[in-house]
Amino acid sequence: MPQPELDILILGGGCAGLSLATRLSGAWPRVGVVEPRSNYVEDRTWCHWYTDPHPFDTCIRKRWNQWQVSHNDNMVTRGSMALPYVAISSAEFYKTALRHCEDGNNIRLWLDTTATATAGQAGSWTVDTTRGRLTARILIDARPPRTPPHYGQFFRGVEIRTDRACFDPSSVGLMEFRPPHADGIDFVYVLPFATDHALVEVTRFGPEKPSSNLLDTWLDAECQAHVDGAIKTVLRQETGALPMEAGYGVAKGPAHGYARIGLGGGAARPSTGYAFQRIQRMSDRLAGQIIGTNDTPWLDTRLDGAVTRVIDRLFLRVIRSAPEYGPELFFALFTNARSERLERFLSGSVTTGDRMSVITSLPPVLFLRAALGLS
Ligand SMILES: Cc1cc2nc3c(=O)[nH]c(=O)nc-3n(C[C@H](O)[C@H](O)[C@H](O)COP(=O)(O)OP(=O)(O)OC[C@H]3O[C@@H](n4cnc5c(N)ncnc54)[C@H](O)[C@@H]3O)c2cc1C
């Protein structure tokens, strides 16, 4: 049998594909990355609580030590010095990842190239692409999810500059809840980079993607409410549909010479949709399993243990079955839980102390009623 031309083939050079390639740079011969786009532009901002260092620390464009959540006329301001909320510039991320790949001399990135079919097994994968056929020993699929989520986080945002001071750059507007309703949980997210510069985003947690028209109208109204006609420039727009489903894309167990990573591989925390930090963790783990072995390894991408999965399932059940309680529950959670424990939990912490802090901060009667579907 002819030897595969590549050791590792990564399908998709987005956040997860490039995060893994960065770890493999210089460490492993013959890595290929196949990516349909022809160039990389600033297409999103990734935010997360800074719980662990990663190779993209230099791409952080802003840090905040405070965040706010509001519901009706109540607002809570929380935060911590130890775990800032940070924003990663995607333009810098792509630049940094491409530099790592180039420096390693072992990574070939094919832009303008789409994978169209895959076949084979561990040790001998064949991938048809718009540029021809590629073969590899290990296949990493970092393409987006194949199916839309049954429950998800749907959002649209604009990064704007204003002609006067409209924002408080010291505090992130994490969730400004809008009136509860049966279709989902609505809130506005404001990421203030400066007094005259912010990303304003409207978000719904719900079973169905809201229409483009609804998101546009809602976003226009929120921009108007936040800056009262002061928009000078719209710098860019972003739209997303992130899965919020327990078990979505998560591998059942280790797979031989194959892994699905990124959003399609269960990287988004089911109860929050946060994925960036988890993609970094997944990449570290996979690189650890790949580097240093000449055999075709078994790859295990699972991030969450049984208890975390149960908590996520319960939480999702509550917000799905009783969205009208959602704002009140989130507000209680963000008000009562200890900041650092909550921040770690939302980022995917698996420690018992963090979990207990979160569970005991929820109003028990309201939580039980919602969990049991009682109104
Ligand atoms: C606008 C936006 C904002 C977000 N903000 C945050 C945030 O603040 N914090 C957070 O934690 N998460 C955030 N997320 C969620 C998540 O972190 C991102 O979606 C992240 O980019 C997911 O990485 P990924 O590699 O799975 O997908 P992507 O980065 O989308 O990469 C998938 C890649 O696969 C390529 N591809 C598609 N089809 C093929 C094919 N047939 N063959 C080969 N390649 C293919 C695509 O071109 C793409 O480059 C955000 C998502 C979006 C969309």
The ligand as a MOL file (V3000), in Angstrom:
LIG
                    3D

  0  0  0     0  0            999 V3000
M  V30 BEGIN CTAB
M  V30 COUNTS 53 58 0 0 0
M  V30 BEGIN ATOM
M  V30 1 C -19.1850 35.9290 15.2100 0
M  V30 2 C -18.7710 34.9440 16.2790 0
M  V30 3 C -18.3170 35.3980 17.5120 0
M  V30 4 C -17.9250 34.4760 18.4920 0
M  V30 5 N -17.4980 34.9450 19.6970 0
M  V30 6 C -17.0840 34.0660 20.6360 0
M  V30 7 C -16.5880 34.5370 21.8860 0
M  V30 8 O -16.5910 35.7420 22.1620 0
M  V30 9 N -16.1100 33.6310 22.7750 0
M  V30 10 C -16.1230 32.2860 22.5220 0
M  V30 11 O -15.6680 31.5110 23.3610 0
M  V30 12 N -16.6210 31.8130 21.3650 0
M  V30 13 C -17.1000 32.6660 20.4180 0
M  V30 14 N -17.5820 32.1900 19.2270 0
M  V30 15 C -17.7020 30.7130 19.0850 0
M  V30 16 C -16.4430 29.9940 18.6020 0
M  V30 17 O -15.3530 30.2890 19.4410 0
M  V30 18 C -16.1210 30.3460 17.1650 0
M  V30 19 O -17.1980 30.0260 16.3310 0
M  V30 20 C -14.8680 29.6450 16.6600 0
M  V30 21 O -14.4610 30.2730 15.4880 0
M  V30 22 C -15.1410 28.1770 16.4090 0
M  V30 23 O -14.0000 27.5900 15.8550 0
M  V30 24 P -14.0880 26.4470 14.7670 0
M  V30 25 O -12.7190 26.1620 14.3260 0
M  V30 26 O -14.9600 25.3620 15.2570 0
M  V30 27 O -14.9140 27.1160 13.5660 0
M  V30 28 P -14.3620 28.1850 12.5330 0
M  V30 29 O -13.4590 29.1350 13.1810 0
M  V30 30 O -15.6070 28.7100 11.8780 0
M  V30 31 O -13.5230 27.3090 11.4930 0
M  V30 32 C -14.1090 26.3490 10.6500 0
M  V30 33 C -13.3080 26.4110 9.3370 0
M  V30 34 O -13.7090 25.3580 8.4800 0
M  V30 35 C -13.6420 25.8560 7.1550 0
M  V30 36 N -14.4330 24.9950 6.2750 0
M  V30 37 C -15.7690 25.0240 6.0520 0
M  V30 38 N -16.1060 24.0640 5.1510 0
M  V30 39 C -14.9600 23.4300 4.8130 0
M  V30 40 C -14.6700 22.3650 3.9190 0
M  V30 41 N -15.6100 21.7250 3.2360 0
M  V30 42 N -13.3700 21.9830 3.7790 0
M  V30 43 C -12.3880 22.5880 4.5030 0
M  V30 44 N -12.6240 23.5890 5.3730 0
M  V30 45 C -13.8920 24.0070 5.5210 0
M  V30 46 C -14.1970 27.2770 7.2940 0
M  V30 47 O -13.8320 28.0870 6.1950 0
M  V30 48 C -13.5650 27.7270 8.5970 0
M  V30 49 O -12.3450 28.3920 8.4070 0
M  V30 50 C -17.9880 33.0800 18.2380 0
M  V30 51 C -18.4630 32.6490 16.9960 0
M  V30 52 C -18.8560 33.5540 16.0290 0
M  V30 53 C -19.3930 33.0370 14.7120 0
M  V30 END ATOM
M  V30 BEGIN BOND
M  V30 1 1 1 2
M  V30 2 1 2 3
M  V30 3 2 2 52
M  V30 4 2 3 4
M  V30 5 1 4 5
M  V30 6 1 4 50
M  V30 7 2 5 6
M  V30 8 1 6 7
M  V30 9 1 6 13
M  V30 10 2 7 8
M  V30 11 1 7 9
M  V30 12 1 9 10
M  V30 13 2 10 11
M  V30 14 1 10 12
M  V30 15 2 12 13
M  V30 16 1 13 14
M  V30 17 1 14 15
M  V30 18 1 14 50
M  V30 19 1 15 16
M  V30 20 1 16 17
M  V30 21 1 16 18
M  V30 22 1 18 19
M  V30 23 1 18 20
M  V30 24 1 20 21
M  V30 25 1 20 22
M  V30 26 1 22 23
M  V30 27 1 23 24
M  V30 28 2 24 25
M  V30 29 1 24 26
M  V30 30 1 24 27
M  V30 31 1 27 28
M  V30 32 2 28 29
M  V30 33 1 28 30
M  V30 34 1 28 31
M  V30 35 1 31 32
M  V30 36 1 32 33
M  V30 37 1 33 34
M  V30 38 1 33 48
M  V30 39 1 34 35
M  V30 40 1 35 36
M  V30 41 1 35 46
M  V30 42 1 36 37
M  V30 43 1 36 45
M  V30 44 2 37 38
M  V30 45 1 38 39
M  V30 46 1 39 40
M  V30 47 2 39 45
M  V30 48 1 40 41
M  V30 49 2 40 42
M  V30 50 1 42 43
M  V30 51 2 43 44
M  V30 52 1 44 45
M  V30 53 1 46 47
M  V30 54 1 46 48
M  V30 55 1 48 49
M  V30 56 2 50 51
M  V30 57 1 51 52
M  V30 58 1 52 53
M  V30 END BOND
M  V30 END CTAB
M  END
